[in-house]
């Protein structure tokens, strides 16, 4: 993805908004992911794209993703080069009805 800011709307459903386990930044990040899924039904932006967009460290992006996935709000689909650890593609999907724990 290029560094142009997306112009799609974002959604922050009540279960995400009021989940006290999520940091405020993770909630905004979730809204960003929903924005990017509006076009194709999934988000294919790289961690580097998010890092440049939000001006945070790669570890911060990884923490946000981990938190959202751990609590059942997103799913990461990773496709690797056969016989290698190299990531070819990574897609993020959101759950329309997030899991409540």
BAGUTOR-444831 format. One record per atom (N, C-alpha, C): z, y, x; atom name. Coordinates in Angstrom, 1 decimal, always signed. Each point is the difference from the previous one (the first is absolute). Example, Ala and Ser with C-alpha at 12.3 -4.5 7.8 and 13.67 -1.06 7.14 Angstrom:
% BAGUTOR-444831
PT       up    north     east   atom
PT     +7.8     -5.7    +13.2      N
PT     +0.0     +1.2     -0.9     CA
PT     +0.0     +1.2     +0.9      C
PT     -0.7     +1.1     -0.4      N
PT     +0.0     +1.1     +0.9     CA
PT     +0.8     +1.1     -0.8      C
//
This chain:
% BAGUTOR-444831
PT       up    north     east   atom
PT     +0.0     -1.2     +0.8      N
PT     +0.0     +1.2     -0.8     CA
PT     +0.0     +1.2     +0.9      C
PT     -0.6     +1.1     -0.5      N
PT     +0.0     +1.2     +0.8     CA
PT     +1.3     +0.8     -0.3      C
PT     +0.2     +1.1     +0.7      N
PT     +1.3     +0.7     -0.2     CA
PT     +0.0     +1.0     -1.1      C
PT     -1.1     +0.0     -0.8      N
PT     +0.0     +0.8     -1.2     CA
PT     +1.0     -0.4     -1.0      C
PT     +0.8     +0.9     -0.5      N
PT     +1.0     -0.4     -1.0     CA
PT     -0.7     -0.5     -1.3      C
PT     +0.5     -1.1     -0.6      N
PT     -0.6     -0.5     -1.2     CA
PT     +0.3     +1.0     -1.2      C
PT     -0.9     +0.0     -0.9      N
PT     +0.2     +0.9     -1.2     CA
PT     +0.3     -0.8     -1.2      C
PT     +0.3     -1.3     +0.1      N
PT     +0.4     -0.8     -1.2     CA
PT     +1.4     +0.3     -0.4      C
PT     +0.3     -0.2     -1.3      N
PT     +1.4     +0.2     -0.4     CA
PT     +0.8     -1.2     +0.4      C
PT     +1.3     +0.2     +0.0      N
PT     +0.9     -1.1     +0.4     CA
PT     +1.0     -0.3     -1.2      C
PT     +0.5     -1.2     +0.1      N
PT     +1.0     -0.4     -1.1     CA
PT     +1.3     -0.4     +0.7      C
PT     +1.1     +0.4     -0.6      N
PT     +1.3     -0.4     +0.5     CA
PT     +0.8     -0.4     -1.3      C
PT     -0.2     -1.3     -0.3      N
PT     +0.7     -0.6     -1.2     CA
PT     +1.5     +0.1     +0.1      C
PT     +0.7     +0.0     -1.2      N
PT     +1.4     +0.2     +0.0     CA
PT     +0.7     -1.1     +0.8      C
PT     -0.4     -1.3     +0.0      N
PT     +0.8     -0.9     +0.8     CA
PT     +0.0     +0.3     +1.5      C
PT     -1.1     +0.6     +0.5      N
PT     +0.0     +0.5     +1.4     CA
PT     +0.8     +1.2     +0.2      C
PT     -0.2     +1.0     -0.9      N
PT     +0.7     +1.3     +0.0     CA
PT     +1.5     -0.2     +0.1      C
PT     +0.5     -0.9     -0.8      N
PT     +1.5     -0.1     -0.2     CA
PT     +0.6     -1.2     +0.8      C
PT     -0.8     -0.6     +0.9      N
PT     +0.5     -1.1     +0.8     CA
PT     +0.8     +0.6     +1.2      C
PT     +1.3     -0.1     -0.1      N
PT     +0.9     +0.6     +1.0     CA
PT     -0.1     -0.7     +1.4      C
PT     -0.6     -1.2     +0.0      N
PT     -0.2     -0.7     +1.3     CA
PT     -1.1     +0.6     +0.8      C
PT     -0.9     +0.8     -0.6      N
PT     -1.1     +0.6     +0.7     CA
PT     +0.3     +1.4     +0.5      C
PT     -0.5     +0.3     +1.2      N
PT     +0.2     +1.4     +0.5     CA
PT     -0.9     +0.9     -0.8      C
PT     +0.3     +1.3     -0.1      N
PT     -0.9     +0.9     -0.6     CA
PT     -1.4     +0.0     +0.6      C
PT     -0.1     -0.2     +1.3      N
PT     -1.3     +0.0     +0.7     CA
PT     -0.8     -1.3     -0.4      C
PT     +0.7     -1.1     -0.2      N
PT     -0.7     -1.2     -0.4     CA
PT     -0.6     +0.2     -1.4      C
PT     +0.7     +0.7     -0.9      N
PT     -0.5     +0.3     -1.3     CA
PT     -1.3     +0.8     +0.0      C
PT     +0.0     +1.0     +0.8      N
PT     -1.2     +0.9     +0.2     CA
PT     -1.1     -0.9     +0.6      C
PT     +0.3     -0.8     +0.9      N
PT     -1.0     -0.9     +0.7     CA
PT     -0.6     -0.9     -1.1      C
PT     +0.9     -0.6     -0.9      N
PT     -0.5     -0.8     -1.0     CA
PT     -1.0     +0.8     -0.9      C
PT     +0.3     +1.2     -0.3      N
PT     -0.9     +0.8     -0.8     CA
PT     -1.3     +0.2     +0.7      C
PT     +0.0     +0.2     +1.3      N
PT     -1.2     +0.1     +0.8     CA
PT     -0.8     -1.3     -0.1      C
PT     +0.6     -1.1     +0.1      N
PT     -0.7     -1.3     -0.1     CA
PT     -0.7     -0.1     -1.3      C
PT     +0.7     +0.4     -1.1      N
PT     -0.6     -0.1     -1.3     CA
PT     -1.2     +1.0     -0.1      C
PT     +0.1     +1.1     +0.7      N
PT     -1.1     +0.9     +0.0     CA
PT     -1.3     -0.6     +0.6      C
PT     +0.3     -0.7     +1.1      N
PT     -1.1     -0.7     +0.7     CA
PT     -0.6     -1.2     -0.6      C
PT     +0.8     -0.6     -0.9      N
PT     -0.4     -1.2     -0.8     CA
PT     -0.9     +0.4     -1.2      C
PT     +0.1     +1.2     -0.4      N
PT     -0.8     +0.4     -1.2     CA
PT     -1.5     -0.2     +0.1      C
PT     -0.5     +0.1     +1.2      N
PT     -1.5     -0.1     +0.2     CA
PT     -0.4     -1.5     -0.1      C
PT     +0.6     -0.9     +0.8      N
PT     -0.5     -1.4     +0.1     CA
PT     +1.0     -1.0     -0.5      C
PT     +1.2     +0.4     -0.4      N
PT     +1.0     -1.0     -0.5     CA
PT     +0.9     -0.5     +1.1      C
PT     -0.3     +0.4     +1.2      N
PT     +0.9     -0.3     +1.1     CA
PT     -0.1     +1.1     +1.1      C
PT     +0.9     +0.0     +0.9      N
PT     +0.1     +1.0     +1.0     CA
PT     -0.4     -0.6     +1.3      C
PT     -1.0     +0.5     +0.7      N
PT     -0.4     -0.5     +1.3     CA
PT     +0.3     +0.9     +1.2      C
PT     +0.8     +1.1     -0.3      N
PT     +0.3     +0.9     +1.1     CA
PT     +0.8     -0.6     +1.1      C
PT     -0.2     +0.3     +1.2      N
PT     +0.7     -0.5     +1.1     CA
PT     +1.4     +0.7     +0.2      C
PT     +0.9     -0.6     +0.7      N
PT     +1.2     +0.6     +0.4     CA
PT     -0.2     +1.3     +0.7      C
PT     -1.0     +0.0     +0.9      N
PT     -0.4     +1.2     +0.8     CA
PT     -0.4     +1.1     -1.0      C
PT     -0.7     -0.3     -1.0      N
PT     -0.4     +1.1     -1.0     CA
PT     +1.3     +0.6     -0.6      C
PT     +0.9     -0.9     -0.4      N
PT     +1.3     +0.5     -0.6     CA
PT     +0.8     +0.8     +1.0      C
PT     +0.0     -0.5     +1.2      N
PT     +0.7     +0.7     +1.1     CA
PT     -0.5     +1.4     +0.2      C
PT     -1.3     +0.2     +0.0      N
PT     -0.6     +1.3     +0.2     CA
PT     +0.2     +0.9     -1.3      C
PT     -0.1     -0.6     -1.1      N
PT     +0.2     +0.7     -1.3     CA
PT     +1.4     +0.6     -0.1      C
PT     +1.0     -0.8     +0.3      N
PT     +1.4     +0.4     -0.2     CA
PT     +0.7     +0.5     +1.3      C
PT     -0.7     -0.1     +1.1      N
PT     +0.5     +0.5     +1.3     CA
PT     +1.4     -0.7     +0.3      C
PT     +0.0     -1.3     -0.2      N
PT     +1.2     -0.8     +0.3     CA
PT     -0.4     -1.1     +1.0      C
PT     +1.0     -0.7     +0.5      N
PT     -0.2     -1.1     +1.0     CA
PT     -0.6     -1.2     -0.7      C
PT     -0.6     -0.9     +0.8      N
PT     -0.5     -1.3     -0.5     CA
PT     +1.1     -0.8     -0.6      C
PT     +1.2     +0.1     +0.7      N
PT     +1.2     -0.8     -0.5     CA
PT     +0.4     +0.5     -1.4      C
PT     -0.1     +1.3     -0.2      N
PT     +0.4     +0.5     -1.3     CA
PT     -1.0     -0.6     -1.1      C
PT     -1.3     +0.0     +0.3      N
PT     -1.0     -0.6     -1.0     CA
PT     +0.4     -1.4     -0.2      C
PT     +0.2     -0.8     +1.1      N
PT     +0.4     -1.4     -0.2     CA
PT     +1.3     -0.2     -0.8      C
PT     +0.9     +0.9     +0.2      N
PT     +1.3     -0.1     -0.8     CA
PT     -0.3     +0.2     -1.5      C
PT     -0.8     +1.1     -0.3      N
PT     -0.3     +0.2     -1.4     CA
PT     -0.7     -1.2     -0.6      C
PT     -1.0     -0.5     +0.7      N
PT     -0.8     -1.2     -0.5     CA
PT     +1.0     -1.1     -0.3      C
PT     +0.8     -0.3     +1.0      N
PT     +1.0     -1.1     -0.1     CA
PT     +0.9     +0.1     -1.2      C
PT     +0.5     +1.2     -0.2      N
PT     +0.9     +0.3     -1.1     CA
PT     -0.7     -0.2     -1.3      C
PT     -1.2     +0.5     -0.2      N
PT     -0.7     -0.1     -1.2     CA
PT     -0.4     -1.4     -0.3      C
PT     -0.3     -0.8     +1.0      N
PT     -0.4     -1.4     -0.2     CA
PT     +1.3     -0.8     -0.2      C
PT     +1.0     +0.2     +0.7      N
PT     +1.3     -0.7     -0.2     CA
PT     +0.5     +0.1     -1.4      C
PT     -0.1     +1.1     -0.6      N
PT     +0.5     +0.2     -1.4     CA
PT     -1.1     -0.2     -1.1      C
PT     -1.1     -0.6     +0.4      N
PT     -1.0     -0.5     -0.9     CA
PT     -0.9     +1.1     -0.6      C
PT     -0.2     +1.1     +0.6      N
PT     -0.9     +1.1     -0.5     CA
PT     -1.4     -0.1     +0.5      C
PT     -0.2     -0.6     +1.2      N
PT     -1.3     -0.2     +0.5     CA
PT     -0.2     -1.4     +0.6      C
PT     -1.2     -0.3     +0.3      N
PT     -0.3     -1.3     +0.7     CA
PT     -1.0     +0.4     +1.1      C
PT     +0.2     -0.5     +1.2      N
PT     -0.9     +0.2     +1.1     CA
PT     -0.8     -1.3     +0.2      C
PT     -1.3     +0.2     +0.0      N
PT     -0.9     -1.2     +0.3     CA
PT     -0.7     +0.3     +1.3      C
PT     +0.3     -0.9     +1.0      N
PT     -0.4     +0.2     +1.3     CA
PT     -1.0     -1.1     +0.4      C
PT     -1.2     +0.4     +0.5      N
PT     -1.0     -1.0     +0.4     CA
PT     -0.2     +0.2     +1.5      C
PT     +0.2     -1.2     +0.7      N
PT     +0.0     +0.0     +1.5     CA
PT     -1.3     -0.7     +0.5      C
PT     -0.4     +0.4     +1.2      N
PT     -1.0     -0.7     +0.7     CA
PT     +0.4     -1.5     +0.2      C
PT     -0.9     -0.9     -0.3      N
PT     +0.4     -1.4     +0.0     CA
PT     +0.4     -0.4     +1.5      C
PT     +1.2     -0.7     +0.1      N
PT     +0.5     -0.4     +1.2     CA
PT     +0.6     +1.2     +0.9      C
PT     +0.2     +1.1     -0.7      N
PT     +0.5     +1.2     +0.7     CA
PT     +1.1     +0.7     -0.9      C
PT     +0.7     +0.9     +0.7      N
PT     +1.0     +0.8     -0.8     CA
PT     -0.6     +1.3     -0.4      C
PT     -1.3     +0.3     +0.5      N
PT     -0.6     +1.2     -0.3     CA
PT     -0.3     +0.2     -1.5      C
PT     +0.4     +1.1     -0.5      N
PT     -0.2     +0.3     -1.4     CA
PT     -1.4     +0.6     -0.3      C
PT     -0.7     -0.7     -0.8      N
PT     -1.3     +0.5     -0.4     CA
PT     +0.0     +1.0     -1.1      C
PT     +0.8     -0.3     -1.1      N
PT     +0.2     +0.9     -1.1     CA
PT     +1.4     -0.2     -0.6      C
PT     +0.4     +1.1     -0.6      N
PT     +1.3     +0.0     -0.7     CA
PT     -0.2     +0.7     -1.3      C
PT     +0.4     -0.6     -1.1      N
PT     -0.1     +0.6     -1.3     CA
PT     +1.4     +0.1     -0.6      C
PT     +0.3     +1.1     -0.7      N
PT     +1.3     +0.1     -0.7     CA
PT     -0.4     +0.1     -1.5      C
PT     +0.7     -0.9     -0.7      N
PT     -0.1     +0.1     -1.5     CA
PT     +1.4     +0.4     -0.6      C
PT     +0.0     +0.6     -1.1      N
PT     +1.2     +0.4     -0.7     CA
PT     +0.2     -0.9     -1.2      C
PT     +1.3     -0.2     -0.3      N
PT     +0.3     -0.8     -1.2     CA
PT     +0.1     +1.0     -1.2      C
PT     -0.7     -0.2     -1.1      N
PT     +0.1     +0.9     -1.1     CA
PT     +1.3     +0.0     -0.6      C
PT     +0.7     -1.2     -0.1      N
PT     +1.3     -0.1     -0.5     CA
PT     +0.9     -0.5     +1.2      C
PT     +0.6     +1.0     +0.7      N
PT     +0.7     -0.4     +1.2     CA
PT     +1.2     -1.0     -0.4      C
PT     +0.3     -0.9     +1.0      N
PT     +1.1     -0.9     -0.2     CA
PT     +1.3     +0.7     +0.0      C
PT     +0.9     -0.3     -0.9      N
PT     +1.3     +0.6     +0.0     CA
PT     +1.0     -1.0     +0.5      C
PT     +0.7     +0.3     +1.0      N
PT     +1.0     -1.0     +0.5     CA
PT     +1.4     +0.5     -0.4      C
//
